[in-house]
Amino acid sequence: QVQLVESGGGLVQPGGSLRLSCAAAENIFRIFTMGWYRQVPGKQRELVARITTTGNTIYADSVKGRFTISRDNAKNTVYLQMNSLRPEDTAVYYCNGHRDPTDYWGQGTQVTVSS
């Protein structure tokens, strides 16, 4: 049973914008902290941004001021608005639902920033 479904990745030029979406099963979205992680080949998966059920957010230093995470409780969807994209933002982005001790992961969506 698929719990998290991502969409919105693609190819964008440096300085451009993309919005990622992650639709979650209602039983997860309602009580789980939702987040976005990213991973490049040969490196560990890293946290990009996270949002709690009450709307508190945290961001990686590398994306502060450029990325915004939000959640739409009516649609059971979490978004990652990415602006001023840089080549170093290129990665596979994964949606995550977290509530100790459980983690759910999406299938990943590729984001490529290149001219």
Backbone as CSV, one residue per row, in Angstrom:
resi,resn,N_x,N_y,N_z,CA_x,CA_y,CA_z,C_x,C_y,C_z
1,GLN,0.847,-1.191,0.000,0.000,0.000,0.000,0.881,1.238,0.000
2,VAL,0.702,2.071,-1.024,1.495,3.288,-1.144,0.945,4.325,-0.197
3,GLN,1.816,4.880,0.634,1.387,5.838,1.635,1.683,7.276,1.253
4,LEU,2.792,7.488,0.513,3.214,8.829,0.128,3.492,8.839,-1.371
5,VAL,2.927,9.809,-2.079,3.112,9.914,-3.527,3.592,11.315,-3.865
6,GLU,4.804,11.385,-4.428,5.405,12.675,-4.755,5.173,13.029,-6.218
7,SER,5.236,14.325,-6.490,5.184,14.808,-7.865,5.830,16.184,-7.919
8,GLY,6.169,16.631,-9.133,6.634,17.995,-9.307,8.105,18.174,-9.629
9,GLY,8.866,17.100,-9.666,10.269,17.242,-10.004,10.464,17.556,-11.473
10,GLY,11.729,17.786,-11.864,12.021,18.050,-13.258,13.319,18.788,-13.443
11,LEU,13.486,19.319,-14.639,14.684,20.067,-15.006,14.371,21.557,-14.990
12,VAL,15.228,22.317,-14.343,15.032,23.760,-14.256,16.380,24.452,-14.353
13,GLN,16.390,25.654,-14.883,17.627,26.424,-14.990,17.985,27.039,-13.643
14,PRO,19.259,27.311,-13.417,19.656,28.004,-12.193,18.878,29.313,-12.037
15,GLY,18.433,29.558,-10.805,17.615,30.728,-10.515,16.131,30.485,-10.670
16,GLY,15.763,29.342,-11.217,14.361,29.033,-11.432,13.676,28.473,-10.196
17,SER,12.421,28.083,-10.381,11.598,27.592,-9.278,10.911,26.287,-9.652
18,LEU,10.646,25.487,-8.642,9.843,24.275,-8.763,9.045,24.121,-7.485
19,ARG,7.906,23.445,-7.605,7.144,23.088,-6.411,6.922,21.583,-6.401
20,LEU,7.361,20.960,-5.334,7.130,19.535,-5.135,5.876,19.337,-4.287
21,SER,5.154,18.278,-4.590,3.970,17.925,-3.828,4.086,16.488,-3.330
22,CYS,3.500,16.236,-2.187,3.481,14.884,-1.636,2.099,14.641,-1.044
23,ALA,1.355,13.749,-1.671,0.036,13.375,-1.174,0.177,12.177,-0.241
24,ALA,-0.393,12.316,0.947,-0.249,11.274,1.965,-1.589,10.641,2.294
25,ALA,-1.517,9.397,2.744,-2.717,8.761,3.276,-3.182,9.547,4.498
26,GLU,-4.486,9.675,4.656,-5.013,10.543,5.712,-4.548,10.110,7.093
27,ASN,-4.448,8.821,7.343,-4.076,8.344,8.665,-2.645,8.722,9.017
28,ILE,-1.828,8.958,7.990,-0.453,9.404,8.214,-0.424,10.920,8.368
29,PHE,-1.022,11.615,7.424,-0.903,13.064,7.374,-1.422,13.707,8.649
30,ARG,-2.452,13.143,9.200,-3.129,13.759,10.340,-2.253,13.831,11.588
31,ILE,-1.359,12.861,11.770,-0.615,12.785,13.029,0.903,12.740,12.859
32,PHE,1.379,12.734,11.611,2.820,12.628,11.386,3.435,13.982,11.060
33,THR,4.663,14.187,11.520,5.480,15.280,11.021,5.890,14.939,9.591
34,MET,5.737,15.901,8.699,6.059,15.672,7.294,7.334,16.415,6.919
35,GLY,8.109,15.813,6.036,9.362,16.449,5.667,9.794,16.102,4.259
36,TRP,10.798,16.821,3.812,11.457,16.557,2.541,12.946,16.328,2.802
37,TYR,13.463,15.286,2.191,14.871,14.966,2.232,15.384,14.910,0.795
38,ARG,16.703,14.963,0.651,17.271,14.795,-0.682,18.560,13.977,-0.604
39,GLN,18.865,13.379,-1.731,20.044,12.509,-1.775,20.683,12.566,-3.152
40,VAL,22.010,12.659,-3.145,22.790,12.566,-4.378,23.618,11.298,-4.302
41,PRO,24.001,10.752,-5.444,24.765,9.495,-5.443,26.036,9.610,-4.611
42,GLY,26.253,8.607,-3.777,27.464,8.573,-2.976,27.406,9.351,-1.684
43,LYS,26.266,9.996,-1.417,26.130,10.773,-0.198,24.906,10.311,0.590
44,GLN,24.913,10.643,1.888,23.771,10.285,2.727,22.580,11.172,2.419
45,ARG,21.423,10.616,2.656,20.191,11.390,2.528,20.199,12.477,3.604
46,GLU,19.837,13.698,3.215,19.865,14.815,4.155,18.506,15.493,4.249
47,LEU,18.232,16.014,5.435,16.988,16.734,5.656,17.027,18.073,4.933
48,VAL,15.966,18.383,4.226,15.815,19.685,3.580,14.911,20.575,4.418
49,ALA,13.738,20.065,4.769,12.776,20.844,5.547,11.781,19.893,6.191
50,ARG,11.201,20.348,7.307,10.248,19.537,8.035,9.163,20.438,8.601
51,ILE,7.937,19.909,8.670,6.826,20.676,9.232,6.009,19.756,10.130
52,THR,5.716,20.233,11.336,4.953,19.435,12.283,3.446,19.573,12.008
53,THR,2.655,18.814,12.748,1.207,18.879,12.579,0.657,20.242,12.983
54,THR,1.410,20.971,13.811,0.968,22.299,14.240,1.576,23.417,13.406
55,GLY,2.352,23.041,12.381,2.870,24.045,11.463,4.253,24.575,11.774
56,ASN,4.914,24.033,12.789,6.286,24.456,13.064,7.221,23.880,12.009
57,THR,8.166,24.713,11.584,9.049,24.298,10.494,10.524,24.399,10.875
58,ILE,11.317,23.581,10.241,12.778,23.704,10.307,13.318,23.508,8.899
59,TYR,14.461,24.139,8.637,15.080,24.071,7.328,16.577,23.803,7.456
60,ALA,17.119,23.134,6.465,18.569,23.042,6.366,19.115,24.437,6.086
61,ASP,20.288,24.725,6.625,20.876,26.052,6.419,21.037,26.372,4.934
62,SER,21.322,25.362,4.142,21.603,25.577,2.727,20.379,26.031,1.923
63,VAL,19.176,25.858,2.493,17.965,26.216,1.746,17.165,27.335,2.404
64,LYS,17.596,27.779,3.581,16.864,28.842,4.271,16.765,30.082,3.407
65,GLY,15.557,30.641,3.354,15.333,31.836,2.556,15.018,31.553,1.106
66,ARG,15.191,30.303,0.676,14.909,29.952,-0.717,13.772,28.937,-0.835
67,PHE,13.683,28.025,0.106,12.672,26.970,0.084,11.626,27.230,1.166
68,THR,10.399,26.823,0.882,9.320,26.935,1.857,8.523,25.641,1.884
69,ILE,8.377,25.075,3.064,7.552,23.884,3.228,6.198,24.307,3.797
70,SER,5.148,23.659,3.312,3.809,23.965,3.807,2.959,22.697,3.716
71,ARG,1.842,22.713,4.439,0.951,21.560,4.382,-0.489,22.040,4.251
72,ASP,-1.243,21.315,3.440,-2.664,21.595,3.238,-3.423,20.453,3.897
73,ASN,-3.972,20.704,5.071,-4.634,19.648,5.829,-5.903,19.146,5.145
74,ALA,-6.535,19.987,4.344,-7.756,19.570,3.654,-7.441,18.583,2.525
75,LYS,-6.228,18.676,1.983,-5.845,17.817,0.861,-4.856,16.723,1.263
76,ASN,-4.488,16.683,2.542,-3.487,15.704,3.011,-2.218,15.773,2.169
77,THR,-1.783,16.987,1.887,-0.649,17.189,0.987,0.357,18.146,1.611
78,VAL,1.621,17.824,1.441,2.702,18.702,1.867,3.430,19.175,0.619
79,TYR,3.856,20.435,0.636,4.505,21.049,-0.513,5.908,21.516,-0.134
80,LEU,6.754,21.590,-1.154,8.054,22.220,-0.998,8.219,23.185,-2.172
81,GLN,8.089,24.465,-1.875,8.305,25.499,-2.883,9.787,25.828,-2.898
82,MET,10.409,25.652,-4.039,11.852,25.856,-4.170,12.105,27.005,-5.141
83,ASN,12.688,28.063,-4.632,13.021,29.241,-5.443,14.525,29.440,-5.489
84,SER,14.958,30.247,-6.429,16.389,30.553,-6.575,17.230,29.284,-6.578
85,LEU,16.807,28.334,-7.372,17.474,27.032,-7.380,18.895,27.140,-7.912
86,ARG,19.752,26.295,-7.342,21.176,26.256,-7.689,21.549,24.868,-8.192
87,PRO,22.609,24.765,-8.937,23.038,23.428,-9.400,23.250,22.448,-8.246
88,GLU,23.695,22.943,-7.104,23.928,22.051,-5.962,22.637,21.557,-5.310
89,ASP,21.495,22.067,-5.749,20.213,21.534,-5.281,19.802,20.279,-6.054
90,THR,20.547,19.951,-7.082,20.254,18.764,-7.869,20.334,17.519,-6.993
91,ALA,19.265,16.731,-6.996,19.191,15.536,-6.150,17.869,14.824,-6.407
92,VAL,17.750,13.642,-5.836,16.448,12.997,-5.730,15.827,13.457,-4.413
93,TYR,14.636,13.968,-4.487,13.934,14.482,-3.311,12.887,13.466,-2.859
94,TYR,12.910,13.199,-1.557,12.018,12.208,-0.965,11.097,12.857,0.052
95,CYS,9.849,12.507,-0.027,8.886,12.907,0.994,8.976,11.927,2.162
96,ASN,8.831,12.448,3.369,8.937,11.624,4.573,7.809,11.941,5.538
97,GLY,7.262,10.893,6.140,6.329,11.047,7.249,6.959,10.400,8.468
98,HIS,7.048,11.161,9.571,7.767,10.681,10.745,6.932,10.812,11.998
99,ARG,6.864,9.723,12.752,6.290,9.735,14.101,6.918,8.557,14.822
100,ASP,7.756,8.856,15.804,8.517,7.793,16.483,7.626,6.613,16.838
101,PRO,8.090,5.399,16.514,9.348,5.022,15.861,9.215,4.777,14.371
102,THR,8.207,5.354,13.740,7.865,4.989,12.365,8.265,6.067,11.371
103,ASP,8.790,5.637,10.233,9.058,6.509,9.102,8.440,5.914,7.845
104,TYR,7.768,6.763,7.090,7.308,6.391,5.756,8.072,7.242,4.733
105,TRP,8.330,6.637,3.557,9.057,7.335,2.505,8.311,7.231,1.188
106,GLY,8.394,8.318,0.426,7.905,8.272,-0.933,8.929,7.635,-1.851
107,GLN,8.579,7.547,-3.118,9.435,6.874,-4.088,10.563,7.767,-4.593
108,GLY,10.480,9.050,-4.337,11.508,9.985,-4.780,11.173,10.627,-6.110
109,THR,11.586,11.882,-6.249,11.398,12.601,-7.500,12.678,13.364,-7.824
110,GLN,13.119,13.284,-9.057,14.387,13.885,-9.453,14.213,15.373,-9.707
111,VAL,15.117,16.151,-9.123,15.217,17.580,-9.398,16.605,17.839,-9.967
112,THR,16.645,18.418,-11.157,17.915,18.729,-11.815,17.958,20.214,-12.130
113,VAL,18.993,20.867,-11.612,19.171,22.303,-11.853,20.394,22.463,-12.745
114,SER,20.134,22.856,-13.977,21.224,22.933,-14.953,20.835,23.861,-16.090
115,SER,21.842,24.530,-16.636,21.604,25.372,-17.805,21.862,24.592,-19.086
